[in-house]
Amino acid sequence: MMTKDVDTLQGKLSELEARLREMERVVVAFSGGVDSTFLLKVAHGVLGQNVLAVTAVSELMPRQEKADAMLLARLIDVPHVVLDTDDLSDPAFTANPPDKCYLCKKRRFSQLKTFARSKGIEVVVDGTNSDDRRDYRPGEKAAEELGVESPLREAGLGKNDIRQLSRQLGLPTWDKPAFACLASRIPYHHPITAEKLQQIDEGETFLRQLNLSTQVRVRHHGGLARLEIEPADIYKLVADPTRTRVLNYFKGLGFQYITLDLEGYAMGSLNRELNSKEND
């Protein structure tokens, strides 16, 4: 069984390499996460210096993620460009509709395509993997409309595959927690503002310093912060002195109420509202 699994994994990797080889020159939409880092590493191995990493940054991206992306691009030894995007200038996006990811990705990928062409590169690739369609991801529609390629998904590589192969390649991101933009912490139809994004970023940065295992999320419900952490870590936050530290810190950020979600971290937990309305 082990041999079969390894052969399948290597077959997917070979398929990915073949697809990238056909593209000849690419811009990689690079966030510094597990998927895009693996894609950048493989693309560099196949295409060498015919690869350019571009990271779109704005208030939606935690400061640490930007720093990580810059460090990883240097580690892989790929030319890297940071492209500033003014995401909060679009009132349709900041109104926070259910398809806000589509609006954001449409604008960002349009900028990426324009930038790529200015460098004489026709192909832009992103890190969408074969597991991503399990959740609500309207941003994929924008990528398809603009002709952005998703070679990881096309090669049948899922998140676990990518983590295994990243570990084999010695990438430090192989066990990095999943990341989503900070706007995903704000319930739909609640306006997205720079102030809220900063509160979320600072809150999550603080929680990660408390010796928690992996995932943390600060869901922003106006004056209420709903903290999601791994269930095994819940006991760490409810006992003093940590409980008092958390309360004081989040009140200092401007929250009046601080709650701990007993269900723990759940990817896309704010999408439950959409799913419940569809079932009504």
N, C-alpha and C positions, 0 to 999 in steps of 0.2 A: 504493500500500500504506500509506503514511504517513497519508493522509487517512482511509482506512478504519479504521485503528487509533485515530486521534484521535476519530472519530465514535463508535466503539464505546465508548470511554472516557467521552466526554461523555454518551452515552446511559445508561451505568451511573450516572453522577453524577446525572443527572436523575431516574432511578428512585429513587435513595437519597433525594433531596430530596422527591420525591412521597410516599414512605413516611413520612418524618419529619413532613411536613406533616399527614398523616392522624392522627398520634399526638397532636398539639396541645401536650402538656406531657410532658417526659421527665426522668428521672434517668439520667445517663450514668455507668456504672461505669467510672471514669477512672483508669487506671494511669500515664498519662504516656508510654505507648509510642506507636509509629507509628500503630497502628490506632485506639486510643481517642482520641488527640489529633486525628486527622483527623475522626473521627466527631463529636467535640465541636465542632470548628470548623464543620463543615457544619450540625450541629444548631443552633448559635447563629445561623448565617446565615439559617436557615429560620424558626426559632421565637423568636429574640431572647431575651428574659429569661424565657421559659418553659422554660428549660433549667437544670438544676442538676447540677454535677459532684460526684461522691462518690468519694473514694479510700479503700479499705479498707487499713489498715496494721497490720502486726504484725512479728514477728521474721523473717517470710518475705520481707519486702521490703527490698532494699538501701536504706541511708540516702540514697544519692544519688538513687535513683528517687523517693523521697518528696519530696525537694527539687525535683526536676525537675517533678513533677506540680504542685506549688504554684506554681512559676514559670510553667508553661505555662497554667494556669488564669487567672492574672493577665494573661498576654499576650493570651489570647483574650477576656478581660474577661467571664468567666462566674462566677457565684457558686460557691464551692467549699467542700465540707465534708470533713474528714478523719475517718473513722470507725474508731476503734480496734477491732480484733478480737482475741480471745484464742485464736488458732488452736492453740497448744500445750496448751490445757487439755483437748483432746479426745484421750483415749488411743487411740481407734480410728484417728485421723489420725496421731498420732505413732508408731504401730506401723509406719507406712510401707507399707501394702499397695498393690498395683498400682492400686487405685481411689481412692487418697488424694485426688486432684484432685476427684473426685466429692464426697467427704465435705467437703472444704474449700469448694468452690463452693456446695454445698447450704446450708451454714451461712452463708456470706457473702451469697449472693443472698437468703436468707431475711431476713437483717438489712437488706439494701438495700431489699427490698420493704416491710418494716415501716417503715423510715425514710421511704421515698417516700410511703407512705400518710399518715404523720404530717404531711407537707407538702401533702397533698391531691393527690398525683401518683400515677396508677395505672400508668404505663408505665416500666419500667426497661429500658434498652438496654445491650448490651455490644459490644465491638469484634471479636467473632469474624468472620473473613473467609472467603471461599469456598475458600481453600487449606488451612484448618486441619484438615480431615478427612483429610489425607494422613498425619497422625501420630496416635498413640494419645492421645486427649483425652477422658477420661471426664468432665471437668468440663462438657462441652457437654450431657451428659444431664441434669445438675442444672439447667442453665439452661432447658432445654426443659420439665422437670417443673414448674418454678416460673413458667413463662410469661414468662421474660426474652426480649426480642426481640433479634435479631441482624440489623439492617438492612443492614450491609455484605455479609454473606453472601447475604441475600435479593436484593440488587441485583446479585449476581454479581461483586462486587469482590474481587480477589485481592491479595496483598501487593504485587506489582509495580504494579498499578493504583493502589493507595493511595499508594505512594511517588511515582509520577508526579504524581498529583493534589495531594499534599501539597506537592510542590515548586512546582507552579503557584500554590498558595495562599500560598506564602512561609512555610510552617511549618518550623521548624528541625529537626523530627523526621523529615524526608523521608528522610534517610540514616542514621537512628539504628539501631544494631544491635538485633536481636531480643532480647527479654528474657523470661526465665521465672523463676518464683519460686525462691528459694534452696533449697527442699526438693527441687527436681528434680535437684540435684547429689549427692544421697545415694542409693545403690543401694536398691532395694526390699527391705523387711523389715529394714533396718538402722534402728534408732530415730532419729527426728528430735529433736534437742535444740537448745536455745538456744545452747549452746557450739559445736556443729558449724556452725550457721548463721552465727554470728559469725566463726568461722575462715574460712568460705567467703567471706563478705562482705569481710573485711579482705584476704584473699588476692587476690580478683579486683580490688579497688580498687588494690592494689599493682601488679598486672600491667598494668593500664590506664595506669599512669604510665611504662611502659617503651617508649613510642613504638611500640606494636604497632598493627596496622592496624585491626581492628574487633572481632571476637568473641574473648572469653576465657571459659573455664569452669574452675572448680576442682572436680573430682569428688572427693568425700570418701569414701575407702575405709578408714575407721578411722584407723590411724596412717600411712596412705599418702595423699598428695595426687597425683592424676593431672591434670596440666595439659593443657588443650586450647586451642590457639591456631590461627590460620590457618597452613596449611602454609608459606606464603611467609615467615612470621615465625620459623620454627623456628630458623634460624641465629642469630637475635638472642639466643636464650636459652642456646645451648650454648657460646658463647664467653665467656671472661672479659673484663672483670670482672663482666658481667651474670649469668653462671651462678652465681658465688659469692654475689652479692647475693640472688638468688632462693633459693638453698639456705639461706642464713643467715636470711632473712626467714621462710620457711615453717617452718623448725625452731623459730624463735622463737614461731610460732603454736601449736606443739605437735605438729607432724608429725615422724615419725621418718624417713620415706622420701618423696622427692619425685621423681616421674617425669614425663616429657614424652611425651605420646601422639604417636607419629610419624605417625599418620593425620591428626592435626589436629582442629580443631573440627568436631563433627557434631551437629546438632540432634537431641535425644532419644536420644543414644547409649546411655543406660541402658535404653532400651526394647528393645535388642537381646536382652537376657536373656529378656524375655517372648516375643519372636518366635521365638527358638531353641527354647524349651520347647513352643510351639505346634506347631512342625514336627517335634518328636521322635516 
